[in-house]
Amino acid sequence: AAAVVAKRAGLAAELCRLENRQSALDGLLAERGAVLGRLDARSRELTKARVGAAAEFAKTVSGSLADLALAKAQFEVTVRPAPRPGPDGADELELLFCANPGEAVRPLAKVASGGEISRLLLAIRRGLAGADGCQAVVLDEVDAGVSGAVAEVVGRMIKDVSSHRQVL
């Protein structure tokens, strides 16, 4: 008899849960909406900060490029919406570069030569000034095609970067 009473109590609890499932679902949907609202607000704040930082960073790197005999080069950082938010926010960032005037900027990996990319990396690392957590930088052909005053600038920038990380 005790087992029957226990079974009845269990079935009554299950029936109550099933009868109130719409209310539980409504509660979960409301909670989900609130979480998505907070996500959207924080994502917009992060995007705004990233857009400002990207513009400032591009300006800093472009200034260094001018010192590295790439005065006509263009460097940009684009911030665009990601297909869906993730742990790092709701944006995708891309580095764009063009070494020749009159050409459109394109993704960095597709347009820069070895020497250009090394000098650009040097300018980027200088712009980050130890903020990126990178421990070492390997520069290949960073001085290719430069001499005189530009070579001196390259040397000074390498020295600046080496105060924050190992440079090879």
Contact map, one row per residue, 1 for C-alpha under 8 A:
111110000000000000000000000000000000000000000000000000000000000000000000000000000000000000000000000000000000000000000000000000000000000000000000000000000000000000000000
111111000000000000000000000000000000000000000000000000000000000000000000000000000000000000000000000000000000000000000000000000000000000000000000000000000000000000000000
111111100000000000000000000000000000000000000000000000000000000000000000000000000000000000000000000000000000000000000000000000000000000000000000000000000000000000000000
111111110000000000000000000000000000000000000000000000000000000000000000000000000000000000000000000000000000000000000000000000000000000000000000000000000000000000000000
111111111000000000000000000000000000000000000000000000000000000000000000000000000000000000000000000000000000000000000000000000000000000000000000000000000000000000000000
011111111100000000000000000000000000000000000000000000000000000000000000000000000000000000000000000000000000000000000000000000000000000000000000000000000000000000000000
001111111110000000000000000000000000000000000000000000000000000000000000000000000000000000000000000000000000000000000000000000000000000000000000000000000000000000000000
000111111111000000000000000000000000000000000000000000000000000000000000000000000000000000000000000000000000000000000000000000000000000000000000000000000000000000000000
000011111111100000000000000000000000000000000000000000000000000000000000000000000000000000000000000000000000000000000000000000000000000000000000000000000000000000000000
000001111111110000000000000000000000000000000000000000000000000000000000000000000000000000000000000000000000000000000000000000000000000000000000000000000000000000000000
000000111111111000000000000000000000000000000000000000000000000000000000000000000000000000000000000000000000000000000000000000000000000000000000000000000000000000000000
000000011111111100000000000000000000000000000000000000000000000000000000000000000000000000000000000000000000000000000000000000000000000000000000000000000000000000000000
000000001111111110000000000000000000000000000000000000000000000000000000000000000000000000000000000000000000000000000000000000000000000000000000000000000000000000000000
000000000111111111000000000000000000000000000000000000000000000000000000000000000000000000000000000000000000000000000000000000000000000000000000000000000000000000000000
000000000011111111100000000000000000000000000000000000000000000000000000000000000000000000000000000000000000000000000000000000000000000000000000000000000000000000000000
000000000001111111110000000000000000000000000000000000000000000000000000000000000000000000000000000000000000000000000000000000000000000000000000000000000000000000000000
000000000000111111111000000000000000000000000000000000000000000000000000000000000000000000000000000000000000000000000000000000000000000000000000000000000000000000000000
000000000000011111111000000000000000000000000000000000000000000000000000000000000000000000000000000000000000000000000000000000000000000000000000000000000000000000000000
000000000000001111111100000000000000000000000000000000000000000000000000000000000000000000000000000000000000000000000000000000000000000000000000000000000000000000000000
000000000000000111111111000000000000000000000000000000000000000000000000000000000000000000000000000000000000000000000000000000000000000000000000000000000000000000000000
000000000000000011111111100000000000000000000000000000000000000000000000000000000000000000000000000000000000000000000000000000000000000000000000000000000000000000000000
000000000000000000111111110000000000000000000000000000000000000000000000000000000000000000000000000000000000000000000000000000000000000000000000000000000000000000000000
000000000000000000011111111000000000000000000000000000000000000000000000000000000000000000000000000000000000000000000000000000000000000000000000000000000000000000000000
000000000000000000011111111100000000000000000000000000000000000000000000000000000000000000000000000000000000000000000000000000000000000000000000000000000000000000000000
000000000000000000001111111110000000000000000000000000000000000000000000000000000000000000000000000000000000000000000000000000000000000000000000000000000000000000000000
000000000000000000000111111111000000000000000000000000000000000000000000000000000000000000000000000000000000000000000000000000000000000000000000000000000000000000000000
000000000000000000000011111111100000000000000000000000000000000000000000000000000000000000000000000000000000000000000000000000000000000000000000000000000000000000000000
000000000000000000000001111111110000000000000000000000000000000000000000000000000000000000000000000000000000000000000000000000000000000000000000000000000000000000000000
000000000000000000000000111111111000000000000000000000000000000000000000000000000000000000000000000000000000000000000000000000000000000000000000000000000000000000000000
000000000000000000000000011111111100000000000000000000000000000000000000000000000000000000000000000000000000000000000000000000000000000000000000000000000000000000000000
000000000000000000000000001111111110000000000000000000000000000000000000000000000000000000000000000000000000000000000000000000000000000000000000000000000000000000000000
000000000000000000000000000111111111000000000000000000000000000000000000000000000000000000000000000000000000000000000000000000000000000000000000000000000000000000000000
000000000000000000000000000011111111100000000000000000000000000000000000000000000000000000000000000000000000000000000000000000000000000000000000000000000000000000000000
000000000000000000000000000001111111110000000000000000000000000000000000000000000000000000000000000000000000000000000000000000000000000000000000000000000000000000000000
000000000000000000000000000000111111111000000000000000000000000000000000000000000000000000000000000000000000000000000000000000000000000000000000000000000000000000000000
000000000000000000000000000000011111111100000000000000000000000000000000000000000000000000000000000000000000000000000000000000000000000000000000000000000000000000000000
000000000000000000000000000000001111111110000000000000000000000000000000000000000000000000000000000000000000000000000000000000000000000000000000000000000000000000000000
000000000000000000000000000000000111111111000000000000000000000000000000000000000000000000000000000000000000000000000000000000000000000000000000000000000000000000000000
000000000000000000000000000000000011111111100000000000000000000000000000000000000000000000000000000000000000000000000000000000000000000000000000000000000000000000000000
000000000000000000000000000000000001111111110000000000000000000000000000000000000000000000000000000000000000000000000000000000000000000000000000000000000000000000000000
000000000000000000000000000000000000111111111000000000000000000000000000000000000000000000000000000000000000000000000000000000000000000000000000000000000000000000000000
000000000000000000000000000000000000011111111100000000000000000000000000000000000000000000000000000000000000000000000000000000000000000000000000000000000000000000000000
000000000000000000000000000000000000001111111110000000000000000000000000000000000000000011000000000000000000000000000000000000000000000000000000000000000000000000000000
000000000000000000000000000000000000000111111111000000000000000000000000000000000000000000000000000000000000000000000000000000000000000000000000000000000000000000000000
000000000000000000000000000000000000000011111111100000000000000000000000000000000000000000000000000000000000000000000000000000000000000000000000000000000000000000000000
000000000000000000000000000000000000000001111111110000000000000000000000000000000000000010000000000000000000000000000000000000000000000000000000000000000000000000000000
000000000000000000000000000000000000000000111111111000000000000000000000000000100000000001100000000000000000000000000000000000000000000000000000000000000000000000000000
000000000000000000000000000000000000000000011111111100000000000000000000000000000000000000000000000000000000000000000000000000000000000000000000000000000000000000000000
000000000000000000000000000000000000000000001111111110000000000000000000000000000000000000000000000000000000000000000000000000000000000000000000000000000000000000000000
000000000000000000000000000000000000000000000111111111000000000000000000000000100000000000000000000000000000000000000000000000000000000000000000000000000000000000000000
000000000000000000000000000000000000000000000011111111100000000000000000000001100000000000000000000000000000000000000000000000000000000000000000000000000000000000000000
000000000000000000000000000000000000000000000001111111110000000000000000000000000000000000000000000000000000000000000000000000000000000000000000000000000000000000000000
000000000000000000000000000000000000000000000000111111111000000000000000000000000000000000000000000000000000000000000000000000000000000000000000000000000000000000000000
000000000000000000000000000000000000000000000000011111111100000000000000000111100000000000000000000000000000000000000000000000000000000000000000000000000000000000000000
000000000000000000000000000000000000000000000000001111111110000000000000000110000000000000000000000000000000000000000000000000000000000000000000000000000000000000000000
000000000000000000000000000000000000000000000000000111111111000000000000000000000000000000000000000000000000000000000000000000000000000000000000000000000000000000000000
000000000000000000000000000000000000000000000000000011111111100000000000000010000000000000000000000000000000000000000000000000100000000000000000000000000000000000000000
000000000000000000000000000000000000000000000000000001111111110000000000001110000000000000000000000000000000000000000000000000000000000000000000000000000000000000000000
000000000000000000000000000000000000000000000000000000111111111000000000000000000000000000000000000000000000000000000000000000000000000000000000000000000000000000000000
000000000000000000000000000000000000000000000000000000011111111100000000000000000000000000000000000000000000000000000000000000100000000000000000000000000000000000000000
000000000000000000000000000000000000000000000000000000001111111110000000001000000000000000000000000000000000000000000001001101100000000000000000000000000000000000000000
000000000000000000000000000000000000000000000000000000000111111111000010111000000000000000000000000000000000000000000000001000000000000000000000000000000000000000000000
000000000000000000000000000000000000000000000000000000000011111111100000000000000000000000000000000000000000000000000000000000000000000000000000000000000000000000000000
000000000000000000000000000000000000000000000000000000000001111111110000000000000000000000000000000000000000000000000000001000000000000000000000000000000000000000000000
000000000000000000000000000000000000000000000000000000000000111111111110100000000000000000000000000000000000000000000011001000000000000000000000000000000000000000000000
000000000000000000000000000000000000000000000000000000000000011111111111100000000000000000000000000000000000000000000000000000000000000000000000000000000000000000000000
000000000000000000000000000000000000000000000000000000000000001111111110000000000000000000000000000000000000000000000000000000000000000000000000000001001000000000000000
000000000000000000000000000000000000000000000000000000000000000111111110000000000000000000000000000000000000000000000010000000000000000000000000000001101100000000000000
000000000000000000000000000000000000000000000000000000000000000011111110000000000000000000000000000000000000000000000000000000000000000000000000010001000000000000000000
000000000000000000000000000000000000000000000000000000000000000011111111100000000000000000000000001000000000000000000000000000000000000000000000000000000000000000000000
000000000000000000000000000000000000000000000000000000000000010011111111100000000000000000000000000000000000000000000000000000000000000000000000000000000000000000000000
000000000000000000000000000000000000000000000000000000000000000001000111110000000000000000000000001110000000000000000000000000000000000000000000000000000000000000000000
000000000000000000000000000000000000000000000000000000000000010011000111111000000000000000000000111110000000000000000000000000000000000000000000000000000000000000000000
000000000000000000000000000000000000000000000000000000000000010000000001111100000000000000000001111010001000000000000000000000000000000000000000000000000000000000000000
000000000000000000000000000000000000000000000000000000000100110000000000111110000000000000000011110000001000000000000000000000000000000000000000000000000000000000000000
000000000000000000000000000000000000000000000000000001100100000000000000011111000000000000000011100000001000000000000000000000000000000000000000000000000000000000000000
000000000000000000000000000000000000000000000000000001101100000000000000001111100000000000001111000000000000000000000000000000000000000000000000000000000000000000000000
000000000000000000000000000000000000000000000000001001000000000000000000000111110000000000001111000000000000000000000000000000000000000000000000000000000000000000000000
000000000000000000000000000000000000000000000010011001000000000000000000000011111000000000111100000000000000000000000000000000000000000000000000000000000000000000000000
000000000000000000000000000000000000000000000000000000000000000000000000000001111100000000111000000000000000000000000000000000000000000000000000000000000000000000000000
000000000000000000000000000000000000000000000000000000000000000000000000000000111111000001110000000000000000000000000000000000000000000000000000000000000000000000000000
000000000000000000000000000000000000000000000000000000000000000000000000000000011111100001110000000000000000000000000000000000000000000000000000000000000000000000000000
000000000000000000000000000000000000000000000000000000000000000000000000000000001111100001000000000000000000000000000000000000000000000000000000000000000000000000000000
000000000000000000000000000000000000000000000000000000000000000000000000000000001111110001000000000000000000000000000000000000000000000000000000000000000000000000000000
000000000000000000000000000000000000000000000000000000000000000000000000000000000111111111100000000000000000000000000000000000000000000000000000000000000000000000000000
000000000000000000000000000000000000000000000000000000000000000000000000000000000001111111000000000000000000000000000000000000000000000000000000000000000000000000000000
000000000000000000000000000000000000000000000000000000000000000000000000000000000000111110000000000000000000000000000000000000000000000000000000000000000000000000000000
000000000000000000000000000000000000000000000000000000000000000000000000000000000000111111100000000000000000000000000000000000000000000000000000000000000000000000000000
000000000000000000000000000000000000000000100100000000000000000000000000000000000000111111100000000000000000000000000000000000000000000000000000000000000000000000000000
000000000000000000000000000000000000000000100010000000000000000000000000000000001111110111110000000000000000000000000000000000000000000000000000000000000000000000000000
000000000000000000000000000000000000000000000010000000000000000000000000000000111100100111111000000000000000000000000000000000000000000000000000000000000000000000000000
000000000000000000000000000000000000000000000000000000000000000000000000000000111100000001111100000000000000000000000000000000000000000000000000000000000000000000000000
000000000000000000000000000000000000000000000000000000000000000000000000000011110000000000111110000000000000000000000000000000000000000000000000000000000000000000000000
000000000000000000000000000000000000000000000000000000000000000000000000000011100000000000011111000000000010000000000000000000000000000000000000000000000000000000000000
000000000000000000000000000000000000000000000000000000000000000000000000001111000000000000001111100000000011000000000000000000000000000000000000000000000000000000000000
000000000000000000000000000000000000000000000000000000000000000000000000011111000000000000000111110000001111000000000000000000000000000000000000000000000000000000000000
000000000000000000000000000000000000000000000000000000000000000000000000111100000000000000000011111000001111001100000000000000000000000000000000000000000000000000000000
000000000000000000000000000000000000000000000000000000000000000000000000111000000000000000000001111110111101001100000000000000000000000000000000000000000000000000000000
000000000000000000000000000000000000000000000000000000000000000000000101110000000000000000000000111110000000000100010000000000000000000000000000000000000000000000000000
000000000000000000000000000000000000000000000000000000000000000000000001100000000000000000000000011111100000000000000000000000000000000000000000000000000000000000000000
000000000000000000000000000000000000000000000000000000000000000000000001110000000000000000000000011111100000000000000000000000000000000000000000000000000000000000000000
000000000000000000000000000000000000000000000000000000000000000000000000000000000000000000000000000111110000000000000000000000000000000000000000000000000000000000000000
000000000000000000000000000000000000000000000000000000000000000000000000000000000000000000000000010111111000000000000000000000000000000000000000000000000000000000000000
000000000000000000000000000000000000000000000000000000000000000000000000000000000000000000000000010001111100000000000000000000000000000000000000000000000000000000000000
000000000000000000000000000000000000000000000000000000000000000000000000011100000000000000000001110000111110000000000000000000000000000000000000000000000000000000000000
000000000000000000000000000000000000000000000000000000000000000000000000000000000000000000000001110000011111011000000000000000000000000000000000000000000000000000000000
000000000000000000000000000000000000000000000000000000000000000000000000000000000000000000000111100000001111111000000000000000000000000000000000000000000000000000000000
000000000000000000000000000000000000000000000000000000000000000000000000000000000000000000000011110000000111111100000000000000000000000000000000000000000000000000000000
000000000000000000000000000000000000000000000000000000000000000000000000000000000000000000000000000000000011111100000000000000000000000000000000000000000000000000000000
000000000000000000000000000000000000000000000000000000000000000000000000000000000000000000000000000000000111111100000000000000000000000000000000000000000000000000000000
000000000000000000000000000000000000000000000000000000000000000000000000000000000000000000000000110000000111111110000000000000000000000000000000000000000000000000000000
000000000000000000000000000000000000000000000000000000000000000000000000000000000000000000000000111000000001111111011000000000000000000000000000000000000000000000000000
000000000000000000000000000000000000000000000000000000000000000000000000000000000000000000000000000000000000001111111000000000000000000000000000000000000000000000000000
000000000000000000000000000000000000000000000000000000000000000000000000000000000000000000000000000000000000000111111100000000000000000000011100000000000000000000000000
000000000000000000000000000000000000000000000000000000000000000000000000000000000000000000000000000000000000000011111110000000000000000000011111100000000000000000000000
000000000000000000000000000000000000000000000000000000000000000000000000000000000000000000000000001000000000000111111111000000000000000000000100000000000000000000000000
000000000000000000000000000000000000000000000000000000000000000000000000000000000000000000000000000000000000000111111111100000000000000000000100000000000000000000000000
000000000000000000000000000000000000000000000000000000000000000000000000000000000000000000000000000000000000000001111111110000000000000000111100000000000000000000000000
000000000000000000000000000000000000000000000000000000000000000010010000000000000000000000000000000000000000000000111111111000000000000000100110000000000100000000000000
000000000000000000000000000000000000000000000000000000000000100010000000000000000000000000000000000000000000000000011111111100000000000000000000000000000000000000000000
000000000000000000000000000000000000000000000000000000000000000000000000000000000000000000000000000000000000000000001111111110000000000000100000000000000000000000000000
000000000000000000000000000000000000000000000000000000000000000000000000000000000000000000000000000000000000000000000111111111000000000000100100000000000000110010000000
000000000000000000000000000000000000000000000000000000000000110110000000000000000000000000000000000000000000000000000011111111100000000000000000000000000000100000000000
000000000000000000000000000000000000000000000000000000000000100000000000000000000000000000000000000000000000000000000001111111110000000000000000000000000000000000000000
000000000000000000000000000000000000000000000000000000000000000000000000000000000000000000000000000000000000000000000000111111111100000000000000000000000000000010000000
000000000000000000000000000000000000000000000000000000000000100000000000000000000000000000000000000000000000000000000000011111111000000000000000000000000000100110000000
000000000000000000000000000000000000000000000000000000001001100000000000000000000000000000000000000000000000000000000000001111111000000000000000000000000000000000000000
000000000000000000000000000000000000000000000000000000000000000000000000000000000000000000000000000000000000000000000000000111111111000000000000000000000000000000000000
000000000000000000000000000000000000000000000000000000000000000000000000000000000000000000000000000000000000000000000000000011111111000000000000000000000000000010010000
000000000000000000000000000000000000000000000000000000000000000000000000000000000000000000000000000000000000000000000000000010011111110000000000000000000000000000011000
000000000000000000000000000000000000000000000000000000000000000000000000000000000000000000000000000000000000000000000000000000011111100000000000000000000000000000000000
000000000000000000000000000000000000000000000000000000000000000000000000000000000000000000000000000000000000000000000000000000011111110000000000000000000000000000000000
000000000000000000000000000000000000000000000000000000000000000000000000000000000000000000000000000000000000000000000000000000000111111000000000000000000000000000000000
000000000000000000000000000000000000000000000000000000000000000000000000000000000000000000000000000000000000000000000000000000000101111110000000000000000000000000001000
000000000000000000000000000000000000000000000000000000000000000000000000000000000000000000000000000000000000000000000000000000000000111110000000000000000000000000011100
000000000000000000000000000000000000000000000000000000000000000000000000000000000000000000000000000000000000000000000000000000000000011111000000000000000000000000001111
000000000000000000000000000000000000000000000000000000000000000000000000000000000000000000000000000000000000000000000000000000000000011111100000000000000000000000001111
000000000000000000000000000000000000000000000000000000000000000000000000000000000000000000000000000000000000000000000000000000000000000111110000000000000000000000000011
000000000000000000000000000000000000000000000000000000000000000000000000000000000000000000000000000000000000000000000110110000000000000011111100000000000000000000000011
000000000000000000000000000000000000000000000000000000000000000000000000000000000000000000000000000000000000000001100100000000000000000001111100000000000000000000000000
000000000000000000000000000000000000000000000000000000000000000000000000000000000000000000000000000000000000000001100100000000000000000000111111000000000000000000000000
000000000000000000000000000000000000000000000000000000000000000000000000000000000000000000000000000000000000000001111110010000000000000000111111000000000100000000000000
000000000000000000000000000000000000000000000000000000000000000000000000000000000000000000000000000000000000000000100010000000000000000000001111111000100100000000000000
000000000000000000000000000000000000000000000000000000000000000000000000000000000000000000000000000000000000000000100000000000000000000000001111110000000000000000000000
000000000000000000000000000000000000000000000000000000000000000000000000000000000000000000000000000000000000000000100000000000000000000000000011111000000000000000000000
000000000000000000000000000000000000000000000000000000000000000000001000000000000000000000000000000000000000000000000000000000000000000000000011111101100000000000000000
000000000000000000000000000000000000000000000000000000000000000000000000000000000000000000000000000000000000000000000000000000000000000000000010111111110000000000000000
000000000000000000000000000000000000000000000000000000000000000000000000000000000000000000000000000000000000000000000000000000000000000000000000011111110000000000000000
000000000000000000000000000000000000000000000000000000000000000000000000000000000000000000000000000000000000000000000000000000000000000000000000001111111000000000000000
000000000000000000000000000000000000000000000000000000000000000000111000000000000000000000000000000000000000000000000000000000000000000000000000011111111100000000000000
000000000000000000000000000000000000000000000000000000000000000000010000000000000000000000000000000000000000000000000000000000000000000000000010011111111110000000000000
000000000000000000000000000000000000000000000000000000000000000000000000000000000000000000000000000000000000000000000000000000000000000000000000001111111111000000000000
000000000000000000000000000000000000000000000000000000000000000000110000000000000000000000000000000000000000000000000000000000000000000000000000000011111111100000000000
000000000000000000000000000000000000000000000000000000000000000000010000000000000000000000000000000000000000000000000010000000000000000000000110000001111111110000000000
000000000000000000000000000000000000000000000000000000000000000000000000000000000000000000000000000000000000000000000000000000000000000000000000000000111111111000000000
000000000000000000000000000000000000000000000000000000000000000000000000000000000000000000000000000000000000000000000000000000000000000000000000000000011111111100000000
000000000000000000000000000000000000000000000000000000000000000000000000000000000000000000000000000000000000000000000000011001000000000000000000000000001111111110000000
000000000000000000000000000000000000000000000000000000000000000000000000000000000000000000000000000000000000000000000000010000000000000000000000000000000111111111000010
000000000000000000000000000000000000000000000000000000000000000000000000000000000000000000000000000000000000000000000000000000000000000000000000000000000011111111100000
000000000000000000000000000000000000000000000000000000000000000000000000000000000000000000000000000000000000000000000000000001000000000000000000000000000001111111110000
000000000000000000000000000000000000000000000000000000000000000000000000000000000000000000000000000000000000000000000000010011001000000000000000000000000000111111111010
000000000000000000000000000000000000000000000000000000000000000000000000000000000000000000000000000000000000000000000000000000000000000000000000000000000000011111111110
000000000000000000000000000000000000000000000000000000000000000000000000000000000000000000000000000000000000000000000000000000000000000000000000000000000000001111111100
000000000000000000000000000000000000000000000000000000000000000000000000000000000000000000000000000000000000000000000000000000001100001000000000000000000000000111111100
000000000000000000000000000000000000000000000000000000000000000000000000000000000000000000000000000000000000000000000000000000000100011110000000000000000000000011111110
000000000000000000000000000000000000000000000000000000000000000000000000000000000000000000000000000000000000000000000000000000000000001110000000000000000000000001111111
000000000000000000000000000000000000000000000000000000000000000000000000000000000000000000000000000000000000000000000000000000000000000111100000000000000000010011001111
000000000000000000000000000000000000000000000000000000000000000000000000000000000000000000000000000000000000000000000000000000000000000111100000000000000000000000000111
